[in-house]
Amino acid sequence: MARVYDGQPWVRKPVPGAQVLLHGPNGSTVLTTNAGGIYDVIGLPPGRYNVELVNHHDSEVYTFDLKTGDVTQATFLIKPE
């Protein structure tokens, strides 16, 4: 599970409809956050993954190695324009 927030770390507002790019061993997919700024993926195969926000070139890229049975989380903060 991961969340996307807008604003500064101390004033977190969920970003509904944000697009998140997930790239891994089986290719790439774009996920969309729900009303709470959350997206969730279940059943990913083990391997190395990159996760980043679509159309937010200044956002961080998270890279992680997923092993069988792992659960991982990430939080993205979209910087105000």
Beta strands, then each sheet from edge to edge (+ up, - down):
strand 1: 2-6
strand 2: 13-14
strand 3: 19-24
strand 4: 27-32
strand 5: 38-39
strand 6: 47-53
strand 7: 62-66
strand 8: 74-78
sheet 1: 2+ 1- 5+
sheet 2: 2+ 1- 8-
sheet 3: 4+ 3- 6+ 7-
end
